[in-house]
Amino acid sequence: MFDLIRKTLLTGMGLAVLTAEKAEEFAKELVQKGQLTQEEGKKLAKELISKAEQSSKEYEEIIKKQVHKVISSMNIATKDDIADLSKKIDDLKK
């Protein structure tokens, strides 16, 4: 039963938005309903939190790449571009 619940949750939930508090609350509910043991509930909560953090990092990386791609296609100067120009201007002033 535990494996079925765990697999369903991990594949069906939006883990990137799952908070630690919600994961623990959900696991406690399953324990109270008798669907999980206390130990299984703790294990499930830890696993959900870990997967949520991992998913969040992955989504953040995807978003960064997409934003960079859009900015590059718009031909907008980046902070690095501006810093390079500032350095060149300083060098020319000398």
N, C-alpha and C positions, 0 to 999 in steps of 0.2 A: 504494500500500500504506500509506504514512504517513497519508494522509487518512482511510482506512478505519479504521485503528487509533485515530487521534485522535478521530474522531467516535464510535466505539464506546465508548471510554473516557469521553469527556465526557458521554455520555448514560447510560451504564450504571453508572458508579461513584458511590459515595457521596462526592462531592468534599468535603463539609464535614468529613469525618474523615481525609482524605488528608493526610499530613504531607509536608513537603519531602523528608525522608529517604526515605520510601517512594516518592515520585514519581521521585526520582533513581535509586533502586534499580531500579524497574520499567523506566525508560528504558534503564538500563545493560544489563539483561537482554535487552531487545529488540535492542540494538546487538550484544551478544555472540552472539545467535542469528542475526544477519545480517538481521533484519527491518527494521532502521532503520540509517541512516548515523549517524556520530558527531554530526554537525550536527543531524540530525533528532531524535536522542535528547535533545540539550540543549534544543532548541526545545520538544519535547514535555514535558519535565520542567518548564520554565519556565511553559508554558501550564497544565499541571495544577496547579501551585502557585498560580498567579494565580486560576484558577477556584475552587480550594478556598477561598482567602481570601475571594473574593467571595461564595461560597455560605455560608460561615460567617457573614459579616456579615449576609446576608439572613435566615438562620435566627435569628440573635440578635435581629434587629428583630422578626421574627414572634413569637418567644417573649416578648419584652418587651410587645408589644401584647396578647398573650393573657393574660399575668400581670396586666397593668393592668386588663383587662376583668374578670377573675375577682375581683380585689380590689375593684373598683368595685361589682360586683354583690353582694359580701358586706357592703358598707357598713362597711368597716374604715377607720379614720383613717389617713391617709398622713402622712409626715414633714412635708409642707407644711401639712397641717391642724393638726398638733401645734405647729409653729412659729408659725402664725397665732394659735392659742390662747395660747401662751406670751407672745407679743407683747401680746395684749389684756390678759392678766393683769398683765404688767409695767406697761402703761399705766394700768390701774385702780389699781394700788398707788401710783402717783405721785399 
